[in-house]
Amino acid sequence: MTTQDTGVAPAVAVLGGGVMGGTLVAALRTGGWPGDRVTVADQDAAKADALAREHGVRAAGNRDAVAEADVVLLAVKPDVVPAALADLAPVLRDGALVVSVAAGVPLRVYEDALPAGTPVVRVMPNTPALIGKGASAIAPGAAAREEHLALVERVLAATGLVERVAEKHLDAVTALSGSGPAYAFYVIDALAEAGVLLGLPRDLASRLAVATVEGAAAMVAQTGEHPAVLRERVSSPGGTTVAGVAALDAHAVRAGLVAGVRAAAERSRELGAG
């Protein structure tokens, strides 16, 4: 009988006390996970202790945290994954779910290193998860069932949007939403710089650029309408918006963004192959 069967929250071990590890701990607590059912571990014990104090959870060494866990969240750098798997495999509970947020490491790496039949789920999050506005995709391994995917969705609920995908799509997800915040920051910076070139004070230009992008994204999300339709509604014939969009097209901005996402996807594939 699992802890879910008894109505007790599954015990979760978060391995890695960096930005994403801290985000996951915060998301668990925001989502209502009891502090005594969350343990954080890091090679830097002081970092784990600080996270534990901040969020009201427990701190422990890797092996102790894993031995007591129903769910193990691997929030370590990709190059650390093999060593982490070798360390946790001997103490992993039978039936425990392993969830990884390490970019580019394929499911087969986990499944080869862990006991046969271990359910594994890969997650590709992005940095806005820090403020509950993230976009994450989850991909199940061979032994992961519906209950495991539902549990991962429950863990990630406070981070923002969570979508299920096949692992073959994770390179595209990495390129689009994983790297995507950087593209959005790039556009916001460019818009603000244009405002400065036209004479606006820099702080005002930045506030206007941020609010504009935030509002446009919210309109797409809330109306459900295609961005092209919404764009056409503010593009009066012969008006300022039409002139601006024509200039963007002339400078291949749309093609540049598509090329950027494709380049990021190719790099993700290269990292996974390595």
N, C-alpha and C positions, 0 to 999 in steps of 0.2 A: 504493500500500500504506500503510495507517495504522499508527500505533504499536501499536494493539491487535493487528493482524495479526502483528507481529513479536514480540509478547510484552512489549514495553516499555510501561510505564505512560504513558498519554496525558499530555502536558504541559498543566497546568491554570493558568490565570491567574485570580486572584481580584481583581476590581476593587471596591475599597471596604474600608477597614480598620476599620470600626466593629464593633459587637457581632456582627452576623450574618456579616460578612466574617471576623472573627476566629474565629467558631464554625465556619465552613466550612473554614478553614485547619486548625484543630485537629482537625476530623473527618477530614479527608484524612490527616493524619499518624497519627491514632489508627487509621485503617483501613489503614495500611501503605503509604501513598503515599510514594515517595522524595522527600526534601526538594529534590533538584535538579530535580524535575519539577513543582514548585509555585512560582509566582511571585505575590507580592501587590503591588498598586499602590494608591495613594491620592493624592489631591490634596495631602494633608499628607505629604510624604516622610518626615518623622520618625516618623509613625505607622506607615507601611509598614515602615520599617527596624526599628522596635521589634517588630512582629509577626514579621518575618523572623528576628530574633535569637531570639525566644521559642520559635519552632517549628522552627527549623532549615531555613527555606526561603529563597528568593531574594526580593529587592525590586527593583522597576524602575518606570519610568514607564508610564502606561497603554498607549501605543502600542507600546512595546518589549515589554511583557508580552503583549499581544494578538497581535503579529506572530509570536510563537514558540509560541502555544498551540493545542492541539487542542480544548480546552474552555475557554470563557470564562464565568466565574461573575460575573454582575452583582449585586453586593450594595450597590447605591447607593439613595438615597432616590428615591421615585417621580418627584419633580419634576426630578431630575437625569438620568433615563433618556434623554430625547431628545438632550441634549447628549452623553451618553456614547455613544449609538449613532452619532451623527454623527462622533464622534472615532474610534471603532473600525472602522466600516464599511470605510474605505479600506484598512486594513491586515489585515483579518480573513482568515485562511487559507481557501482553498477547501475546503469541507466541514467546517469547524470548527463545533462545537456551541456554541450560546449558551444559557445557563441563567440565568434571572432569578428573584430572590427579592423583587423590588419589588412591594409589595402594590397591587392595583387596576389595574395597567397591562396591558391586554389583549394577546394574542399578535399581533393585527394591527398594533399599533404597532411591534413588533420586525420583523415580516415586511415592512412597508412601508419601513422604514429600512435594512434590511440587504440584501445582494446576493440576488437571486432564488434560491430553493432552499436558503437557509440553514436548517438544522434548529434550531428553537427549542423550549425546554421551560420552562414556568413552574412555579415551586415556591412553595407556601405553607407555610412552616415556622412553628414557634412557639418561644417563649423556652426551654422546657425542653430544647431541642436543645443548649443550652449544657452540660448535664450528661449528655447521652446518653439523655435520657428524652423527646425531642421527638415530635411527631406532624406529619408533613409529607405534603402531597398534591402530586402532579406531574401536569401536563397538557401533552400534546404539541401542537405546532404542525403545520401541514400537511405539512412536509417531515421531521418527526421520525419515525423508524422504531423498531422494536423494539430495535435495538442502541443507539440513543440513550437510550431510556428505561432500559434495563438499565445503561447507563453512569452515568446520573444516580442510579439506585438504589445503585450501587456507591459513588459519591461521598458520598451521604448516609447510608450504612449505619451509621456510628458515631453518628449523631444520634438514632436511635430508629426509631419506626414510620414507614414510607414507603408510601403508598397511591397508586394510579393513579386519576385521575378525568378526566372530560371538562371542558373549560374552563368550560362553563356551570355547573358545580357549585362553582367556586372561591369565589364569594361566600358560599355556605353553609359551605364549609370555613373560610374566613376568620372567619366569625361564630362557628363552633362551636369548632374547635381553635386557630385563630389567636388569637382573643380569649379563648378558653376558660380559659387559665391565670388571667386576671384574675378570672373568675367563681369559680374554685376558691379563689383567695386571699381573695376576698370571703367565701366560706362559712367558710373556716378562721378568718378574723378574727372573724366573727360567733360561731362556736362558742366560741372562746377568750374572747370578751367575755362570753358567757353564763356561762362557768365563773367568771369574775371576779365577776360579779354575784351568783353563788351562794356566793362566799366563798373560791374557790381563789386561791392566789398566781398572779400574771399569768404568770410564766415556766412554772409547772407547767401552767396552763390551755393555754398555747400549745403546749407539748410534747405534751400529750394530744390536742389538736385536730389537730395535724399528723400524729401517728402514726395517729389514727383514720381520717382521710381517706386517707392513704397505704395503710393496711391494707385498707380497704374497696375501693379501686381495684384493689389487687393480687388480692383475692379474685375480683372480677369477671373480671379478666384471666386468672387461673390456672384458675378453674373453668369458665369459658365459660358460666356460667348467667346468666339474665336478672336484672338488678338487682332487679326486683320480687320474684322468687322468693327471692333472698337476703334482701331486706328482710322478707318474710313469716316467714322462719325465726327472726328475732330479735324478732318481734312477737307475744309471748304474749297471749292474750285477757285484756283487762282490765289489762294490764301497763303499764310505764313507756314502752316504745317506742311502743305504740299511742296513748297519750296525747300523746306528743310529735309523732308524725306527724299526728294529728288537728289539733293546734294549727298545724302548718305548713300544712296544707290550709286551715284557717280563715283564715290570713293570705295565702293564694294564693301561697305560695312557688314551687310548681311552675309555675304560670301566669306568675309573674314572671320565672323563668329562661327560659321559652320566649319570652316577649316580649322579653327582653334579647337573645337570639340573633337573633330576627327583626329587631330594630332594628339590630343590628350588620351583618346581611346587607344591609339596605336602604342603610345608609351605605356599605358596600363597593361596591354598585352605583352609588351616586352618585359616588363617587371614580373608579370606572372610566369612567363616562360623561364625567367632566370631563377 
